[in-house]
Amino acid sequence: MGGWDKEVDLLVLGAGAGGMTAALVASHEHLSVLVCEKTDQVGGIASTSGGTVWVPGTHLSVEAGVPDSVADARRFLQSVVGDRGGDEAREAFLRSGPDAIAELGRISEVKFTAATAHPDYLAGPGSAFGGRALIPMPFDARVLGKAFARVRPPRKEFMGLGGMMVARADLSVLLAPFASFSNFKRTIAVVGRYVLDRLRYPRGTQLVMGNALVGRLYYSLLKRQVEIRFNTPLLELVQEEGRVTGAVVATPEGGRCRIGARRGVVLATGGVTRHPQLRKQLFPEGAWGLSLSPQTHTGDGVDRARRVGARIESSGDSPGLWMPCSVRHSPDGNPNRDQVWPHILLDRAKPGLIAVNSRGERFVNESNSYHDFVMGMLRDHGQGTSVPAHLIVDAAFIHQYGLGLLMAGRSAHRIAEFERAGYLIKGRTLAELAGKLGVDAAGLARTVEDYNQAAERGEDPAFHRGSSPMNRFNGDENQKPNPCVRPIGAGPYYAVTVWPADLACCAGLDGSANGEVLDESGKAIPGLFACGNDLASIFRGTYPGPGTTLGPALVFGWRIAKFAADPQAV
């Protein structure tokens, strides 16, 4: 067919973490590379994420003093994933992970440090408390100059003062700046840097978490002079005699451009979270309404791959990874101005909070991972799902830990503001709260009574809250004997309502150990690769630990580039 407007060795469609990794490593392997990004910014959902990368057995775990082993991780994943499939690709991830992280550190600005304490989300043989979760090093985005505008910002709810990112270690300091001289000094340093940044930049340039990872990948591509074309979405894949030889993309001017790819095309377009048909086909109805992914993640890569015979893997336990989110609706009714807060660890795992459904009953261990919490919401035992659910606390909890968008230590004036907005629901009694929430009042009274009786002893016989290392890690170490359990006190009581939201796909294109896209018969489609959320999860709908989306995205981006350069190299 030929007739290309441009021809390269490797064409990467999507500039998220997986796509940029594939492009970076391919450039290092002396392949000519072109990245086509649908939007005007790099990063995709990685830019709004926590940025943690789960890769077992790296040299970084040794350097951090918490050495980890691939053998232990293999045992752990066997206990978690079991016989759900994906064994070959998962083994490739385990074997290549340490090398991929080491090489990225040598050839680029992509730098991590291993967390000494960041437990796997599930307990089991071979699980780890630290060493596997790799945290991106903070990144000074001033080195990007004007190109900094190309980095997708984090969610507005996660930025302070209109544009300041805050590292997790600094969050408690900035929430209590006058608690000590060291807190005050650190607050001045962080806020002072931000104030200076705003004299020249649209937001703060001290990047942390997922934004730091994206910034480091993008800066590394710029240093290698890898071409990135923005506002160039995928229109169709070109297939000749069974092999994908290139793609047609839209140009910013509204035209079409045919790009040939001698070694292959890499799909890294963000997954199916916003695809109007596939979302409803693959996702449970209770999770249709809310997504944390960018609006532009409309499943372009998966959709076009299906047109050339690719197979979708619906991914075992769950087609998505979930977070429970509360929503503060915009006063003007514009959903684009709504504030969406993922309840990750600041409130939900703390002692003195319970989650109930419309029957006023608890349904899950509230201190479990955000994914497993929502899996509890979506579970149906013949009495319906627990969507939405309500997080219920007393006044002391609000002041000590905050609740959702209402940060800890806020004044009564701020509490009243969130009440007026309809985000925070208040009841002088449990019965009044139940009435406002539309929850069965007798059921809620029984639930609180049963919970409190056990909580007086620091116990939770119903859901065993505080029984796992991850539960205890996210609780309050000062609460004895159980950091996740204490009684709910006297009124007034407060609640926020939470809904399931997807943060990533598990369902996606079925792939080989080298990221080759498979057809309906299980054979690789020559010249077509996928990574990131376009590729089905190697964990088959389970969520083993922090960063188990980004870890495979980077490692399979690395493997694809190595395979494209030399099929015998991986």
VOGU-3710 file (C-alpha; in Angstrom, 3 decimals, decimal comma):
1> mggwdkevdl> 0,000/0,000/0,000  2,736/2,469/1,041  2,215/6,118/0,134  3,284/7,322/3,581  3,446/10,994/4,482  6,090/10,040/7,026  7,811/6,793/7,937  9,544/5,796/11,180  10,673/2,624/12,886  8,203/2,845/15,794
11> lvlgagaggm> 4,990/4,846/15,936  3,652/5,421/19,459  0,045/6,547/19,799  -0,422/8,208/23,175  1,937/10,149/25,430  1,065/8,688/28,818  3,544/6,892/31,038  3,549/3,657/29,008  3,739/5,331/25,621  6,506/7,737/26,614
21> taalvasheh> 8,505/4,880/28,140  8,240/2,879/24,905  9,359/5,919/22,890  12,215/6,709/25,259  13,652/3,191/25,267  13,163/2,802/21,499  15,149/6,002/20,956  17,891/4,637/23,194  17,894/1,515/20,979  18,586/3,761/17,956
31> lsvlvcektd> 15,116/3,403/16,443  13,476/6,386/14,794  10,370/7,206/16,836  7,308/9,386/16,477  4,815/9,976/19,289  1,309/11,124/18,337  -0,761/12,482/21,205  -4,494/13,110/20,880  -4,490/16,150/23,185  -2,240/19,175/23,582
41> qvggiastsg> -0,534/17,782/26,708  1,439/14,710/27,774  0,648/12,533/30,750  -2,838/11,085/30,424  -4,179/9,698/33,675  -0,637/9,137/35,001  -0,295/12,894/35,444  -3,206/12,971/37,900  -2,221/9,784/39,743  -0,152/9,178/42,842
51> gtvwvpgthl> 2,666/8,116/40,518  3,686/5,081/42,539  5,187/2,289/40,419  4,961/-1,298/41,696  8,004/-3,244/40,502  9,386/-6,042/42,716  13,027/-6,967/43,182  14,749/-3,762/42,099  18,148/-2,473/43,219  16,290/0,476/44,736
61> sveagvpdsv> 14,758/-1,742/47,407  18,259/-2,809/48,439  19,461/0,802/48,505  16,490/1,739/50,695  17,325/-1,012/53,188  14,207/-3,065/52,472  15,478/-5,643/49,976  12,765/-7,357/47,992  12,882/-10,446/45,791  11,163/-11,439/42,564
71> adarrflqsv> 10,682/-14,929/44,010  8,643/-13,537/46,916  6,596/-11,395/44,533  5,932/-14,437/42,351  4,545/-16,351/45,357  2,486/-13,332/46,341  0,963/-12,899/42,894  0,182/-16,582/42,654  -1,805/-16,299/45,868  -3,619/-13,164/44,637
81> vgdrggdear> -4,219/-13,883/40,948  -4,396/-17,675/41,121  -5,666/-19,315/37,956  -7,278/-16,236/36,410  -4,790/-16,291/33,501  -2,101/-13,972/32,139  0,697/-16,144/33,563  3,188/-15,699/30,705  2,899/-11,917/30,588  3,009/-11,674/34,383
91> eaflrsgpda> 6,199/-13,746/34,493  7,741/-11,494/31,825  6,877/-8,470/33,977  8,539/-10,019/37,020  11,697/-10,973/35,097  12,086/-7,648/33,290  10,980/-5,219/35,993  14,323/-4,811/37,786  16,221/-4,365/34,494  13,683/-1,884/33,149
101> iaelgrisev> 13,852/0,320/36,250  17,643/0,127/36,363  18,016/1,080/32,701  15,547/3,949/32,887  17,610/5,321/35,757  20,818/5,072/33,695  19,627/6,458/30,357  17,124/9,116/31,380  15,865/11,523/34,001  13,308/8,965/35,199
111> kftaatahpd> 14,343/8,430/38,819  12,633/6,628/41,679  13,186/5,816/45,312  11,812/2,700/46,985  9,322/3,353/49,777  10,465/1,755/53,016  6,856/1,589/54,218  4,133/1,204/51,592  2,505/-2,198/52,063  1,003/-4,407/49,408
121> ylagpgsafg> -2,766/-3,994/49,405  -3,403/-7,656/50,122  -1,783/-9,914/52,690  -0,491/-13,312/51,689  2,584/-15,447/51,103  5,381/-13,248/49,813  3,627/-9,935/50,432  5,860/-6,983/51,289  5,598/-4,028/53,652  8,115/-1,925/51,732
131> gralipmpfd> 10,535/-1,972/48,813  8,146/-2,768/45,946  6,407/0,582/45,719  8,706/2,990/43,880  8,068/6,701/44,299  9,032/9,179/41,542  11,634/11,651/42,689  10,338/15,241/42,821  10,964/17,109/39,588  11,866/20,758/39,091
141> arvlgkafar> 9,827/21,593/36,002  11,596/24,916/35,477  14,073/23,022/33,280  11,234/22,526/30,776  10,853/26,247/30,177  7,858/26,982/27,951  7,364/23,227/27,398  6,111/22,991/31,000  2,697/24,013/29,643  2,625/20,653/27,825
151> vrpprkefmg> 2,510/18,685/31,103  -1,071/17,852/32,076  -1,661/19,222/35,593  -2,929/17,095/38,481  -6,552/17,231/39,563  -7,452/20,683/40,859  -8,627/19,121/44,127  -5,054/17,944/44,770  -3,448/21,375/44,382  -3,268/24,017/47,058
161> lggmmvarad> -3,565/27,780/46,575  -4,797/27,300/43,025  -1,786/25,456/41,620  0,662/24,141/44,238  1,487/20,445/44,433  2,208/19,100/47,900  4,245/15,990/48,633  2,606/13,459/50,948  5,307/14,062/53,545  4,474/17,795/53,581
171> lsvllapfas> 0,697/17,487/53,749  0,396/17,174/57,527  2,926/19,990/57,939  0,998/22,413/55,746  -2,281/21,538/57,461  -0,722/22,534/60,816  1,850/25,229/59,935  1,989/26,696/63,454  2,224/23,413/65,344  6,008/23,713/65,568
181> fsnfkrtiav> 8,871/25,855/64,348  9,935/23,148/61,895  6,391/23,024/60,474  6,377/26,798/60,079  9,804/26,807/58,427  8,855/24,089/55,974  5,564/25,833/55,164  7,400/29,063/54,364  9,807/27,175/52,084  7,073/25,342/50,164
191> vgryvldrlr> 4,683/28,278/49,844  7,501/30,749/49,152  8,747/28,640/46,248  5,215/28,484/44,876  4,704/32,249/45,106  7,905/32,816/43,101  6,797/30,219/40,544  3,514/32,032/39,922  5,422/35,121/38,786  6,497/33,142/35,682
201> yprgtqlvmg> 4,411/29,983/35,389  0,689/29,087/35,370  1,187/26,759/38,361  3,861/25,519/40,753  6,929/23,911/39,174  7,831/21,623/42,069  6,252/18,432/40,761  5,621/15,330/42,852  3,768/12,027/42,467  2,418/11,222/38,984
211> nalvgrlyys> 3,124/14,697/37,697  6,802/14,250/38,558  6,918/10,937/36,670  5,286/12,479/33,605  7,532/15,527/33,757  10,639/13,343/33,960  9,560/11,176/31,021  8,699/14,202/28,895  11,961/15,984/29,716  13,882/12,830/28,821
221> llkrqveirf> 12,152/12,657/25,425  12,910/16,326/24,761  16,584/15,797/25,605  16,683/12,953/23,062  14,859/15,128/20,523  12,128/12,546/20,063  9,375/14,062/17,929  5,985/14,465/19,622  3,019/15,651/17,617  0,141/17,058/19,641
231> ntpllelvqe> -3,537/17,189/18,710  -3,062/14,191/16,395  -5,597/11,491/17,359  -5,613/8,026/15,833  -8,131/7,569/13,028  -7,330/4,073/11,766  -4,663/1,407/11,643  -3,213/0,379/8,314  -2,941/-3,378/7,803  -1,253/-5,020/4,835
241> egrvtgavva> -1,283/-8,797/4,342  -2,132/-9,318/8,006  0,572/-7,004/9,345  -0,044/-3,561/10,860  2,306/-1,305/8,906  1,231/2,118/10,072  -1,652/4,371/10,992  -3,691/7,302/9,814  -3,907/10,207/12,261  -5,749/13,499/12,183
251> tpeggrcrig> -3,695/16,671/11,943  -4,298/19,794/14,045  -5,417/21,563/10,865  -8,169/19,009/10,273  -6,394/16,921/7,654  -5,149/13,340/7,621  -1,598/12,045/7,814  -0,463/8,516/6,866  2,468/7,350/8,983  4,357/4,159/8,229
261> arrgvvlatg> 5,935/2,144/11,036  8,634/-0,318/9,950  8,971/-2,029/13,352  5,483/-1,551/14,680  2,686/0,618/16,075  2,271/0,979/19,848  -1,202/1,665/21,208  -1,095/3,648/24,457  -4,248/5,728/24,155  -5,599/5,399/27,699
271> gvtrhpqlrk> -8,016/2,494/27,563  -11,780/2,191/27,212  -12,972/4,171/30,246  -14,769/6,809/28,140  -15,768/4,621/25,175  -19,567/5,031/25,042  -20,344/1,414/24,111  -17,492/-0,555/25,665  -17,903/1,184/29,032  -21,476/-0,062/29,313
281> qlfpegawgl> -20,610/-3,426/27,811  -17,704/-4,154/30,178  -18,320/-2,125/33,356  -20,973/-2,914/35,987  -23,948/-0,567/35,885  -23,191/0,823/39,325  -19,885/2,177/38,004  -21,106/3,791/34,791  -21,538/7,282/36,163  -18,142/8,524/37,314
291> slspqthtgd> -14,610/8,282/35,930  -11,288/9,775/37,019  -9,802/9,399/33,541  -9,469/12,322/31,103  -12,482/13,001/28,902  -10,360/12,155/25,854  -9,810/8,506/26,875  -12,496/7,296/24,490  -10,963/3,923/23,693  -9,459/4,916/20,334
301> gvdrarrvga> -6,653/2,363/20,441  -8,803/-0,556/21,567  -11,564/0,335/19,116  -9,218/0,534/16,107  -7,417/-2,634/17,143  -10,708/-4,522/17,186  -11,262/-3,458/13,580  -8,100/-5,359/12,579  -9,101/-8,476/14,508  -7,818/-7,856/18,041
311> riessgdspg> -9,361/-9,609/21,040  -10,534/-7,935/24,233  -9,713/-9,562/27,550  -12,473/-8,600/30,001  -10,059/-9,203/32,875  -11,241/-11,642/35,478  -12,526/-10,187/38,721  -13,114/-6,646/37,523  -12,888/-4,662/34,252  -11,598/-1,641/36,139
321> lwmpcsvrhs> -9,738/-0,454/39,200  -11,894/1,674/41,444  -11,871/4,498/43,954  -14,790/5,650/46,118  -15,341/9,341/45,341  -17,482/12,084/46,776  -18,705/14,959/44,623  -19,239/18,596/45,502  -21,483/19,883/42,757  -20,805/23,275/41,233
331> pdgnpnrdqv> -23,335/25,960/42,227  -23,907/26,782/38,546  -24,813/23,180/37,721  -21,879/22,742/35,339  -20,533/19,193/35,886  -17,158/20,241/34,486  -16,753/22,456/37,553  -17,704/19,773/40,063  -15,085/18,839/42,637  -14,467/15,093/42,804
341> wphilldrak> -12,558/13,753/45,810  -11,098/10,225/45,826  -11,193/8,812/49,362  -7,784/7,155/49,345  -6,271/7,203/52,839  -6,790/10,510/54,691  -10,169/9,587/56,168  -11,597/6,206/55,175  -9,004/4,066/56,989  -9,058/6,102/60,193
351> pgliavnsrg> -10,744/4,944/63,423  -14,261/6,197/64,051  -15,578/6,081/60,481  -18,032/3,547/59,118  -19,492/3,106/55,635  -23,137/2,109/55,255  -25,558/1,377/52,434  -29,229/2,301/52,014  -30,181/-0,299/54,643  -27,933/1,458/57,155
361> erfvnesnsy> -25,626/-1,577/57,204  -21,889/-1,889/56,854  -20,836/-3,937/53,846  -17,015/-3,921/53,728  -13,813/-3,396/55,705  -13,548/0,383/55,427  -9,744/0,297/55,802  -9,159/-1,975/52,818  -7,706/-0,591/49,589  -9,851/1,857/47,669
371> hdfvmgmlrd> -10,343/-0,796/44,969  -11,481/-3,478/47,391  -13,742/-0,977/49,142  -15,554/-0,304/45,864  -15,644/-3,998/45,023  -17,641/-4,263/48,262  -19,939/-1,500/47,030  -20,554/-3,304/43,735  -21,026/-6,742/45,259  -24,609/-8,004/45,209
381> hgqgtsvpah> -25,744/-10,736/47,615  -29,342/-10,641/46,448  -30,157/-7,438/48,346  -28,782/-5,038/45,749  -25,486/-3,187/45,599  -24,253/-0,572/48,030  -24,140/2,221/45,452  -24,060/4,893/46,630  -22,584/4,437/50,096  -22,237/6,902/52,952
391> livdaafihq> -19,202/7,570/55,150  -20,431/8,394/58,654  -18,427/10,016/61,483  -18,886/12,066/64,628  -17,811/15,678/65,215  -14,531/14,695/66,856  -13,528/12,758/63,737  -14,214/15,765/61,496  -11,880/17,989/63,512  -9,159/15,365/63,863
401> yglgllmagr> -9,053/13,819/60,401  -11,358/15,837/58,162  -13,736/14,173/55,739  -13,271/14,220/51,973  -12,795/17,735/50,622  -13,055/19,132/54,165  -9,507/18,962/55,482  -8,641/18,313/59,130  -8,628/21,208/61,553  -11,027/23,385/59,566
411> sahriaefer> -13,184/25,869/61,426  -16,893/25,616/62,104  -17,362/28,240/59,384  -15,872/25,901/56,784  -17,973/22,987/58,035  -21,112/25,106/57,610  -19,999/26,070/54,095  -19,754/22,421/53,055  -23,159/21,763/54,641  -24,774/24,577/52,661
421> agylikgrtl> -23,216/23,194/49,479  -24,966/19,868/50,131  -21,635/18,021/50,213  -21,511/17,416/53,973  -24,690/16,101/55,602  -25,241/16,807/59,315  -27,652/15,230/61,769  -27,977/16,032/65,469  -28,981/12,402/65,943  -28,430/9,240/63,954
431> aelagklgvd> -32,139/9,187/63,110  -31,974/12,721/61,717  -28,867/11,872/59,692  -30,517/8,723/58,338  -33,542/10,733/57,245  -31,431/13,241/55,343  -29,429/10,466/53,655  -32,444/8,344/52,788  -31,006/5,497/54,869  -33,017/3,063/56,997
441> aaglartved> -32,894/4,651/60,465  -33,423/1,438/62,457  -30,725/-0,311/60,434  -28,257/2,521/61,036  -28,973/2,541/64,786  -28,353/-1,222/65,002  -25,181/-0,929/62,946  -23,678/1,802/65,118  -24,634/-0,027/68,311  -23,061/-3,293/67,137
451> ynqaaerged> -19,972/-1,524/65,822  -19,473/0,497/69,007  -19,766/-2,516/71,322  -16,882/-4,259/69,553  -14,958/-1,020/68,990  -14,781/-0,431/72,749  -12,421/-3,443/72,773  -10,648/-2,363/69,568  -12,277/-5,211/67,667  -14,259/-5,604/64,466
461> pafhrgsspm> -15,620/-9,154/64,255  -17,863/-8,241/61,318  -15,121/-7,222/58,857  -11,816/-7,644/60,755  -10,778/-4,058/60,292  -7,169/-3,469/61,292  -6,172/-7,080/60,664  -3,782/-6,467/57,748  -0,508/-4,513/57,536  -2,058/-2,168/54,967
471> nrfngdenqk> -5,083/-1,505/57,205  -2,854/-0,644/60,148  -0,454/1,446/58,053  -3,250/3,770/56,908  -4,907/3,949/60,332  -3,861/6,086/63,283  -0,960/4,603/65,224  -1,992/6,588/68,289  -5,290/4,729/68,525  -4,752/1,698/70,757
481> pnpcvrpiga> -5,108/-1,244/70,535  -6,435/-1,052/66,967  -5,349/1,880/64,753  -8,449/1,470/62,565  -11,200/1,108/65,167  -12,744/3,333/67,822  -16,355/3,926/68,838  -18,482/6,573/67,166  -19,275/9,151/69,831  -22,242/11,347/70,572
491> gpyyavtvwp> -23,797/13,625/67,964  -23,799/15,699/65,937  -22,987/13,257/63,154  -21,705/13,943/59,668  -21,677/12,034/56,384  -20,531/12,291/52,798  -21,886/10,145/49,988  -19,459/8,190/47,803  -19,766/6,648/44,351  -17,557/4,211/42,420
501> adlaccagld> -15,139/5,819/39,966  -12,660/4,071/37,728  -9,031/5,141/37,962  -7,735/2,659/35,370  -8,764/-0,205/33,116  -8,206/-3,870/33,738  -10,126/-4,870/30,629  -8,242/-4,184/27,423  -6,482/-5,752/24,484  -5,199/-9,251/25,096
511> gsangevlde> -1,429/-9,273/24,765  1,652/-11,452/24,726  4,657/-11,313/27,030  6,153/-8,709/24,664  3,059/-6,546/24,473  2,036/-7,899/21,063  -1,715/-7,570/20,533  -3,434/-10,934/20,084  -6,239/-11,787/17,693  -9,358/-13,827/18,402
521> sgkaipglfa> -7,434/-17,067/17,938  -4,730/-16,032/20,407  -2,062/-15,306/17,777  -0,026/-12,115/17,691  -1,058/-9,505/15,114  2,296/-8,648/13,513  3,357/-5,051/13,962  0,781/-4,167/16,624  1,626/-3,586/20,295  -0,185/-2,175/23,322
531> cgndlasifr> 0,787/-0,966/26,770  -0,683/1,043/29,610  -4,462/0,922/29,919  -4,900/-0,248/26,326  -3,365/-3,589/27,382  -5,396/-5,901/29,613  -4,138/-6,073/33,171  -1,672/-8,848/33,911  -3,323/-9,046/37,359  -6,694/-9,925/35,847
541> gtypgpgttl> -8,926/-7,569/37,780  -7,165/-7,894/41,142  -5,251/-5,019/42,753  -2,188/-6,417/44,533  -0,516/-3,198/45,630  0,192/0,505/45,092  1,294/1,227/41,533  0,200/-2,036/39,942  -1,117/-0,070/36,955  1,921/2,128/36,342
551> gpalvfgwri> 4,456/-0,636/37,068  3,339/-2,830/34,146  2,838/0,262/31,949  6,515/1,150/32,253  7,829/-2,399/32,093  5,790/-3,351/29,033  6,679/-0,065/27,347  10,306/-1,068/27,931  9,749/-4,636/26,696  7,955/-3,484/23,537
561> akfaadpqav> 10,805/-1,149/22,621  13,402/-3,852/23,253  11,434/-6,396/21,220  10,909/-3,954/18,335  14,647/-3,269/18,252  15,651/-6,945/18,541  13,109/-9,755/19,059  15,818/-11,879/20,654  16,690/-9,265/23,261  13,840/-9,969/25,715
//
